[in-house]
Amino acid sequence: MGSSGTGSFGNYKPDYMNNKKNAGQGQGQGQGIKGIASGGEIECPDDIAMIILEDVAISEYYNNHHAVPQKGESVYLDSHISNGRLVVRSTNTQEIIGNLPTKYNYLITCLQNGVNYNGAVVYSDVQKIPSVVVTLHA
């Protein structure tokens, strides 16, 4: 059995929004998700570290090069949806490297509000299953 939904990004709320009891509480240092703004709107994170991309083996980049991008290669989060998914592209070739996991679908709101995410490949490997991990910065 599968899951069902509306097919839109509007019905997805990240885990931290489902637990409103803890929203906006606590202390700490560093960067990341800033919390929930008044009115329940999502504030866009400054940094998103160690994102394991999905569908790398069937990506445009892998199909064209039979390889994955090397550590340090510049990437960006495309502001356009591709086949219903948010995608990360190589800055050098403009090819799709992989899909962002769906838990990051809330970033579509950030992109629509003009926030751009750029970053780099922090890990890649082609043994057994091609894989790419990226870090993105607003």
C-alpha positions in Angstrom: 0.0 0.0 0.0 1.1 3.5 -0.7 0.3 6.9 0.8 -2.0 9.4 -0.7 -2.0 13.2 -0.8 -3.1 16.2 -2.7 -0.1 16.3 -5.0 0.8 19.8 -3.9 3.5 21.2 -1.6 1.0 23.1 0.4 0.0 20.1 2.5 3.5 19.3 3.8 4.7 20.5 7.1 8.2 19.7 8.3 8.4 17.7 11.6 9.3 20.8 13.7 5.9 22.4 12.7 3.9 19.4 13.8 5.3 19.8 17.3 4.1 23.3 18.1 4.6 22.7 21.8 8.3 23.0 21.2 8.3 25.6 18.5 10.3 28.6 19.2 11.6 27.3 22.6 15.1 26.6 23.7 18.4 28.3 23.5 21.5 27.6 21.4 24.0 28.9 19.0 24.7 28.3 15.4 22.7 28.5 12.2 19.9 26.5 10.7 16.2 26.6 10.9 15.3 29.8 12.7 12.0 28.6 13.9 8.4 29.5 13.2 7.6 33.2 12.6 4.5 34.7 14.1 1.4 33.6 12.2 2.9 30.1 11.7 4.9 30.9 8.6 8.1 29.0 7.9 11.4 30.9 8.2 13.9 29.7 5.7 17.1 28.0 7.0 20.4 29.7 6.4 22.3 26.4 6.1 21.2 22.9 5.4 24.0 20.4 6.0 24.6 16.8 4.8 21.6 16.3 2.5 21.7 12.9 1.0 20.3 13.3 -2.6 17.9 10.8 -4.0 17.7 9.2 -7.4 21.3 10.0 -8.2 21.7 6.8 -10.4 19.0 7.9 -12.7 19.9 11.6 -12.8 20.8 13.6 -15.8 24.4 14.1 -14.5 25.0 10.4 -13.9 23.5 9.4 -17.2 25.6 11.8 -19.2 28.9 11.3 -17.4 28.6 7.8 -15.9 30.1 9.4 -12.8 29.0 11.6 -9.8 30.3 15.1 -9.2 33.5 15.3 -7.1 33.7 16.6 -3.5 33.8 20.4 -3.6 31.9 20.8 -6.9 29.5 23.8 -6.7 25.8 23.1 -6.7 22.5 24.9 -6.4 18.9 24.2 -5.5 16.8 24.7 -8.7 13.9 27.1 -8.2 11.9 25.1 -10.8 10.2 21.8 -10.0 11.4 18.9 -12.1 9.0 15.9 -12.4 7.3 17.0 -9.2 10.5 17.2 -7.2 12.9 19.8 -6.0 16.3 19.1 -7.6 19.9 20.0 -7.0 21.9 20.9 -10.1 25.6 21.2 -10.9 26.6 24.9 -11.2 29.2 23.9 -13.8 27.1 21.8 -16.2 23.5 22.8 -15.1 22.6 19.1 -15.0 20.4 17.6 -12.3 22.5 15.7 -9.8 19.7 14.3 -7.7 16.4 15.0 -6.0 16.1 16.7 -2.7 14.4 14.4 -0.1 10.7 15.2 0.3 11.2 16.3 3.9 12.7 19.5 2.4 9.6 20.3 0.3 8.9 23.2 2.5 11.8 25.0 0.8 9.6 25.6 -2.2 8.1 28.5 -0.1 11.6 29.9 0.4 12.4 29.7 -3.3 9.1 31.3 -4.2 10.0 34.1 -1.8 13.3 34.8 -3.5 15.7 32.8 -1.3 18.4 31.1 -3.3 20.4 28.1 -2.1 23.9 27.4 -3.3 26.4 25.0 -1.9 28.8 22.2 -2.6 29.2 18.4 -2.8 30.6 17.2 0.5 30.7 13.5 -0.3 30.2 11.4 -3.4 30.7 7.8 -4.3 29.9 5.4 -7.2 30.6 2.1 -5.5 27.5 -0.1 -5.4 24.9 2.7 -5.5 25.9 6.2 -6.8 25.5 8.6 -4.0 25.9 12.4 -3.5 25.7 14.4 -0.3 25.5 18.2 -0.4 25.4 21.2 1.9 23.3 24.2 0.9 23.5 27.9 2.1 21.0 30.7 1.6 
